[in-house]
Amino acid sequence: MEWSMIFELIDPRLLIVVAACWVIGAILKKTPKVPDWSIVYIVLGLAVLFTIGVIGWSVESVIQGILAGAFAVFGHQVVKQTKIGVDHE
């Protein structure tokens, strides 16, 4: 499954949640006492909470939150790995 397909599954109203999670993840990454392994879980939890705030409580909103959080983390990794790849050429 390609990430573009997953992106199509995310409710367009949640693009702000993806962006917010990306920023929060970047802030957490720079925070000394936050272990790297925990950032994914924090971002995922916040994405679910933000999604519930945007579209209300339902099983679908939990799933949408998980997708939004995963897409934010994946997007960050794509940018990071692309930069590493370009720097090594």
N, C-alpha and C positions, 0 to 999 in steps of 0.2 A: 504494500500500500504506500502510495506516495503522500508526502505531506501536503501537497496541493489539494488532494482529495479531502484530507482532514480539515484543511482550512475552509473548504466549501461547506463542511458540516457545522462550522461555528456560526452562530447567530450574528449577523452583522452589527447588532447593537453591542456586542461584546468586544469589538475591536479596541475600545477604550480600556477594557479589562486586560486585554493582552498587552497593550502599551503600558498600563500601570504596573503590571507584573514584571515587565521587562525592566522598568526603572527601579522598582523595589528590589529585584534580584541584583541589579548593578550596585545599589546602595549596600545591600547585605554583603556582597562580595568584598566591598571596601571596609566593612566593619570588622575590626580585629578579633573580637570575641565570638564571632559567629563562624562555626566550622563550615567548610565548603560543602560537606556532605548534607548538611541540614538545609541548605538554601533551596534545593528543589522541593522539599517537603513544605517549607514555609510558603514559597511561592504558590504551590499547588493548593494549600489550605486557604490562602488569601484569595486566590482566583475563584474558588468555590464560594467563599463568603461574598465576594464582590458580585459574582454572578447572581446569587440569590438576592442580593440587594437590587440588582438591575431588573431581573425578570421575575422575581418572586420565588417562593419555595415550591419545588417539585423535584421529582427524580430527574427529569430532563435538565433542570437547572444545575444539578450536581454534575451530571454528565457533561454539560456545556462548560461548567467551571473547570473540570478536569481537562477537557480539550483546550480551553483557553490558556490554562497554566502550562500545559505541555507544549503548546505552540510557542508561548513566550520563551520557555527554556530552550526549545529547539532552535528558535530564531536566533537567540543569543549565541548558541553554539555554532550555528552556521556562519555567522559573522566572524566569530573568534577563529574558527578553523580556516576560513577563507583567508583571513589576514595572515595567519601562520603560513599557509600554503604560498601566498603571494610573496611573503618575506623570504622564503627559502628558494625562490626561483632566481 
